[in-house]
Amino acid sequence: MRIEFYQTPSGRNPVVDYIRALPIEERTLVDAVLEDVETHGLAAQLVSMRQIEGKLWELRIPPRTRIFYVVVERDRMILLHAYKKQGQKAPMREIETARRRMVQFF
């Protein structure tokens, strides 16, 4: 699966910025999970995924990193938004950010 990062109209890559700001241990784990997804697609063993709504999905990377994504075509994943999990449910503001970016992408 080909992984791409959402780019804002101003040219920023918010998911890349989020990953770069993580402590090295967490960044290494996120990189390993993304490599696993690139190699094995949605059957990757290192990651848990769940559907948020419609085409919007969430990668759950332990311990607390969450990345919203959408699959376009069959082999192209766009990473839209990342955040650090704080509670039981995904906060609505995080989902809204991912939704907005998905709409902008399409």
KOLDO-227913 format. One record per residue (C-alpha): residue number from 1; x, y negated, z negated. Coordinates in steps of 0.001 Angstrom, whole numbers, plus 500000, padded with zeros to 6 digits. Last residue first. Layout:
N
+-----+--------+--------+--------+
:  nr :     px :     py :     pz :
+-----+--------+--------+--------+
: NUM :      X :      Y :      Z :
...
+-----+--------+--------+--------+
END
This chain:
106
+-----+--------+--------+--------+
:  nr :     px :     py :     pz :
+-----+--------+--------+--------+
: 106 : 488699 : 484905 : 502473 :
: 105 : 491627 : 483700 : 500370 :
: 104 : 489711 : 480708 : 499008 :
: 103 : 486847 : 482991 : 497918 :
: 102 : 489298 : 485355 : 496214 :
: 101 : 491007 : 482400 : 494535 :
: 100 : 487719 : 481164 : 493124 :
:  99 : 486799 : 484640 : 491894 :
:  98 : 490192 : 485074 : 490193 :
:  97 : 489806 : 481736 : 488401 :
:  96 : 486235 : 482629 : 487424 :
:  95 : 487397 : 485980 : 485994 :
:  94 : 490012 : 484193 : 483879 :
:  93 : 487447 : 481611 : 482689 :
:  92 : 485020 : 484435 : 481855 :
:  91 : 487489 : 486024 : 479442 :
:  90 : 488216 : 489710 : 480158 :
:  89 : 486745 : 491742 : 477338 :
:  88 : 488231 : 493270 : 474183 :
:  87 : 490511 : 490407 : 473203 :
:  86 : 493771 : 488625 : 474012 :
:  85 : 494878 : 490112 : 477330 :
:  84 : 497703 : 488159 : 478947 :
:  83 : 496810 : 486737 : 482343 :
:  82 : 497316 : 487315 : 486036 :
:  81 : 495460 : 486009 : 489097 :
:  80 : 495007 : 486837 : 492773 :
:  79 : 497147 : 489846 : 493668 :
:  78 : 496203 : 490707 : 497264 :
:  77 : 496320 : 494411 : 498108 :
:  76 : 496709 : 495623 : 501695 :
:  75 : 496408 : 499270 : 502711 :
:  74 : 492786 : 499865 : 503487 :
:  73 : 491684 : 496508 : 504876 :
:  72 : 491772 : 493950 : 502120 :
:  71 : 491996 : 495173 : 498552 :
:  70 : 491286 : 492513 : 495919 :
:  69 : 493271 : 491788 : 492790 :
:  68 : 493067 : 490627 : 489199 :
:  67 : 496182 : 491235 : 487113 :
:  66 : 496096 : 492079 : 483401 :
:  65 : 499125 : 492170 : 481143 :
:  64 : 498556 : 493247 : 477530 :
:  63 : 500568 : 496363 : 476627 :
:  62 : 500282 : 497886 : 479041 :
:  61 : 499354 : 497048 : 482630 :
:  60 : 495662 : 496978 : 483447 :
:  59 : 495111 : 496184 : 487114 :
:  58 : 491740 : 494457 : 487611 :
:  57 : 489351 : 494592 : 490534 :
:  56 : 487298 : 492082 : 492556 :
:  55 : 485632 : 493554 : 495641 :
:  54 : 482175 : 493591 : 494081 :
:  53 : 482532 : 492969 : 490365 :
:  52 : 485161 : 493662 : 487706 :
:  51 : 486213 : 497098 : 488919 :
:  50 : 488775 : 498848 : 486777 :
:  49 : 492346 : 499958 : 487293 :
:  48 : 494844 : 501819 : 485129 :
:  47 : 498444 : 501914 : 486180 :
:  46 : 501467 : 504176 : 486030 :
:  45 : 499860 : 507042 : 487947 :
:  44 : 499387 : 505352 : 491303 :
:  43 : 496425 : 506835 : 493211 :
:  42 : 495412 : 503340 : 494387 :
:  41 : 498497 : 503173 : 496560 :
:  40 : 501284 : 505671 : 495917 :
:  39 : 504418 : 503746 : 496937 :
:  38 : 503192 : 500159 : 496699 :
:  37 : 501193 : 500993 : 493560 :
:  36 : 504262 : 502584 : 491965 :
:  35 : 506348 : 499530 : 492893 :
:  34 : 503709 : 497306 : 491244 :
:  33 : 503835 : 499442 : 488095 :
:  32 : 507635 : 499329 : 487960 :
:  31 : 507662 : 495527 : 488436 :
:  30 : 505105 : 495119 : 485636 :
:  29 : 507231 : 497318 : 483358 :
:  28 : 510403 : 495353 : 484102 :
:  27 : 508560 : 492082 : 483482 :
:  26 : 507358 : 493393 : 480120 :
:  25 : 510873 : 494265 : 478998 :
:  24 : 512350 : 491033 : 480433 :
:  23 : 509932 : 488745 : 478574 :
:  22 : 507285 : 487381 : 480953 :
:  21 : 507692 : 483994 : 482671 :
:  20 : 508694 : 485542 : 486013 :
:  19 : 505496 : 487626 : 486040 :
:  18 : 503267 : 484572 : 485499 :
:  17 : 505047 : 482549 : 488205 :
:  16 : 504692 : 485473 : 490647 :
:  15 : 500982 : 485652 : 489809 :
:  14 : 500562 : 481882 : 490282 :
:  13 : 502272 : 481717 : 493697 :
:  12 : 502380 : 477988 : 494434 :
:  11 : 502135 : 476579 : 497987 :
:  10 : 499818 : 473619 : 497410 :
:   9 : 496878 : 475520 : 498950 :
:   8 : 497528 : 478241 : 496371 :
:   7 : 499323 : 481435 : 497391 :
:   6 : 497901 : 484833 : 496500 :
:   5 : 500596 : 487484 : 496222 :
:   4 : 500845 : 490386 : 498631 :
:   3 : 501141 : 494103 : 497944 :
:   2 : 501303 : 496552 : 500859 :
:   1 : 500000 : 500000 : 500000 :
+-----+--------+--------+--------+
END
